[in-house]
Every structure is written in C-alpha cells, then in structure tokens.
C-alpha cells in the first residue's frame, strides 16, 4: 500500500486484519495497534486510518469497546464484511484467500 491507496482498500484491509485475528464481537483489538500497523503502509500518519475506523464504526461494520479504545467486527454483518473484503481483494487482483472459504463453511 502507498499514499495512492483508496479509502475503500484501507477499510477492507482493516477488516481483513481483524478477520484474520478472529476479532468478532467480544474479542477485540486496540485501535492504536490497528493504526500502528496501517500507518506503516499508509503515509503520512495514522489520522487517515483513525478517520476510516470511525467511519466503519458509524457504518456498523465495527463495534467499539472500552469507551472506544478497542474495536471488533460486528458478527451481525459477517456476510457483508466478508463480501466487502472479497470485492476489495478482487479489485486489487490478489485473488481470494483460502481463509474466506473457511469462514463461510463455518456458518
């Protein structure tokens, strides 16, 4: 990723990282950790990443915990989240990872 990365790709990458760590509902990850991971790839700083995380919370894809310091994926929108990530990966020509099939087979 670089500065030319679109907001949609960054959102999908944030949700993808949470999905790979299996952070659904009660299992959450600190926002600062996500910002640090993403800010290394999305320059110049983490403010853009924080803004996109806030948008994902407002859209209902992420659930805030501990007074907004941590987030997890919303299990009620699991199918929408997986489709969103798939769409983004197709647009980046990265193909479909094997773990997406595994997530769908568990339902």
C-alpha positions, 0 to 999 in steps of 0.5 A, spaced: 500 500 500 502 507 498 499 514 499 495 512 492 491 507 496 483 508 496 479 509 502 475 503 500 482 498 500 484 501 507 477 499 510 477 492 507 484 491 509 482 493 516 477 488 516 481 483 513 486 484 519 481 483 524 478 477 520 484 474 520 485 475 528 478 472 529 476 479 532 468 478 532 464 481 537 467 480 544 474 479 542 477 485 540 483 489 538 486 496 540 485 501 535 492 504 536 495 497 534 490 497 528 493 504 526 500 502 528 500 497 523 496 501 517 500 507 518 506 503 516 503 502 509 499 508 509 503 515 509 503 520 512 500 518 519 495 514 522 489 520 522 487 517 515 486 510 518 483 513 525 478 517 520 476 510 516 475 506 523 470 511 525 467 511 519 466 503 519 464 504 526 458 509 524 457 504 518 456 498 523 461 494 520 465 495 527 463 495 534 467 499 539 469 497 546 472 500 552 469 507 551 472 506 544 479 504 545 478 497 542 474 495 536 471 488 533 467 486 527 460 486 528 458 478 527 451 481 525 454 483 518 459 477 517 456 476 510 457 483 508 464 484 511 466 478 508 463 480 501 466 487 502 473 484 503 472 479 497 470 485 492 476 489 495 481 483 494 478 482 487 479 489 485 486 489 487 487 482 483 490 478 489 485 473 488 481 470 494 484 467 500 483 460 502 481 463 509 474 466 506 472 459 504 473 457 511 469 462 514 463 461 510 463 453 511 463 455 518 456 458 518 
